[in-house]
Amino acid sequence: MDLQFDREHIWHPYTSTLSPLPCFPVKSAEGVRIHLETGEVLIDGMSSWWSAIHGYRHPALDQAAHSQIDAMSHVMFGGLTHDPAISLCKNILSLAPKNMNHVFLADSGSVAVEVSLKMALQYWYAKHSQDTSQSIRSKFLTLEHGYHGDTFAAMSVTDPNNSMHKMYKGFLPEHIFAKSPECYQIQNGHWPEFNPDDILDFETKITEHQHEIAAVILEPIVQGAGGMRLYHPEFLVRVRQLCDQFGVLLILDEIATGFGRTGKLFACEHANIQPDILCVGKALTSGYMSLAATVTTKAVANMVCSSEAGCFMHGPTFMANPLACAIATASLNLIKQNHWQQQVASIEATFEQKLPMLRKYPLVKDVRWLGGIGVIETHVPVNMEVIQQHFVDQGVWIRPFGRLIYLMPPYISNQCDIIQLISAVESALNSPMCFIAN
Ligand SMILES: *Cc1c(COP(=O)(O)O)cnc(C)c1O
């Protein structure tokens, strides 16, 4: 493999052309194992960023891809439709919260978020045109430590510090950020008592800005890339109540949490609430192809389309790509067989049994877990180059960032796989070289 070409000419996620870190060459992947060109076999602890929930090369997903290629890989979605899209949307609506009724298929998570924000803006535009006493609302209220994607509108509702808002000042719209709730740890299936102070800042901001806020957007229960924070379901219950009280739409970004990752099919089920708009992505095709969806209620969809535009103003070239839809349908069919519940519960049981032991290491600030998510927060940042090689030497694939080492293995991982991942983290905690000295 021409790794020198890779280093000199190809950008990887969030990398520098000036000092690129080495990348490990992958030859193939199967089940929970990633095979490197150099012969090492790694147990995957990342599900390729929340996506490969059923593992690599799953026979049912491979089969769906092969059959769909033999029929057609792509046709445009304007004026044409096809069974892969229809089957997929039926599956999405049968799994999604009961009030969801219309599906917009998008090409990636960030685009699904853009679409959700546009829906909310068009909703208020239409409402104003029907009743001019309603103001046109164009602000979003969200949480610190949130992450919603890399495109501009998605960035504008992502935590200002990790989306580098400063750099894009003048270009990014300024939205409203409320304090993010404290981290809570579920134990034996029970949440500790909720601290009502958690909601105060959010309550103040939604009250103050009620006539400007088109929607609240947040990641339910788990704030992912912005800090791997797990918070209390009661916070979400209060958010839903406040949105209802002020007539503000609620967008739940379940791109990371959707399809079982937190131990519920959707994280909002921990709080028994429903969104007005729901974003899903990542695990939708189990990592085979890029596909996401924005799902909404009949009321929102119909209001959006009743403005002078007469339609929802979005339609990407590769919308509802049949190949991606066919694979996503097969992936959701696996979800519907319900093995995920047992699988995620057993990953969670191993986390609950093994992760607390890591608290004894002085480097460890906090350990937390929920469903198929395990997080080890350290006091100092990892030395990326050293720790990455360390994990590969240990036969695992774990990709930390900053002060966070986290695991979100494929659902099909067995207990030995999970224990090996946790042992590799423990051995890194025993190797000071893996961390940046303070
Ligand atoms: C990953 C992620 C996104 C962005 O999805 P992409 O497919 O990377 O564009 C948005 N929201 C959340 C919560 C995510 O985890």
The ligand as an SDF file (V2000), in Angstrom:
LIG
                    3D

 15 15  0  0  0  0  0  0  0  0999 V2000
  -21.5840   12.0010   13.9290 C   0  0  0  0  0  0  0  0  0  0  0  0
  -22.6700   12.8700   14.3560 C   0  0  0  0  0  0  0  0  0  0  0  0
  -23.2250   13.8330   13.4740 C   0  0  0  0  0  0  0  0  0  0  0  0
  -22.6790   14.0630   12.0890 C   0  0  0  0  0  0  0  0  0  0  0  0
  -22.8010   12.9460   11.2610 O   0  0  0  0  0  0  0  0  0  0  0  0
  -21.8470   12.8030    9.9790 P   0  0  0  0  0  0  0  0  0  0  0  0
  -22.3380   11.5460    9.3180 O   0  0  0  0  0  0  0  0  0  0  0  0
  -20.4440   12.6880   10.4930 O   0  0  0  0  0  0  0  0  0  0  0  0
  -22.0470   14.0150    9.1440 O   0  0  0  0  0  0  0  0  0  0  0  0
  -24.2650   14.6160   13.9410 C   0  0  0  0  0  0  0  0  0  0  0  0
  -24.7600   14.4560   15.1840 N   0  0  0  0  0  0  0  0  0  0  0  0
  -24.2570   13.5420   16.0490 C   0  0  0  0  0  0  0  0  0  0  0  0
  -24.8700   13.4130   17.4090 C   0  0  0  0  0  0  0  0  0  0  0  0
  -23.1970   12.7320   15.6760 C   0  0  0  0  0  0  0  0  0  0  0  0
  -22.6970   11.8510   16.5480 O   0  0  0  0  0  0  0  0  0  0  0  0
  1  2  1  0
  2  3  1  0
  2 14  2  0
  3  4  1  0
  3 10  2  0
  4  5  1  0
  5  6  1  0
  6  7  2  0
  6  8  1  0
  6  9  1  0
 10 11  1  0
 11 12  2  0
 12 13  1  0
 12 14  1  0
 14 15  1  0
M  END
$$$$
